[in-house]
Amino acid sequence: MKGLYETFFSVLSADGSLQGLLSGSAVDKKVYPIHHVGVSRPPAVRIAVLNGNSEVGRLVERVVVDVLIASASGTTELNSISKRIDELVNRSRISGPDGLVVHLCIKMLERDAYDAKSLEYRRIIRYGVIMK
């Protein structure tokens, strides 16, 4: 699923409005793989590509992408960043640099949390992906 991660990475890191909200730069786009939790300074976006069971049938798998937004300042910043991410990918057709096309990306879940250890406000947005 490396191509799917790169597709999300390219869409999110190329958007000027999102980069402004993240205080991104040409050197650091503030969009990372999920294993950067606790390593990167917020605000930041971390992406994980997962497989999950489908409601369609037992043997059918679907691809799920988790976008974790981290903020040190609070839910106002989370709201702004998540709104922009939704505008970019929810119910959208997106394509990546390697030719992978996501025909439809649908928001399935949104959940907020506070991580006391890293002092981060976090929002996880889960998207179901239909791709070719």
Protein Blocks (a to p, Z undefined) as FASTA:
>chain_A
ZZmmmmmmmmmmmpmklmmmnopafklnopacfklgokaccddddddddddddfkbmklc
cdddddddddfkbjklmmmmmmmmmmmmgopacddfkopacfbdcdfbdcddddfklopa
cdddddddddZZ
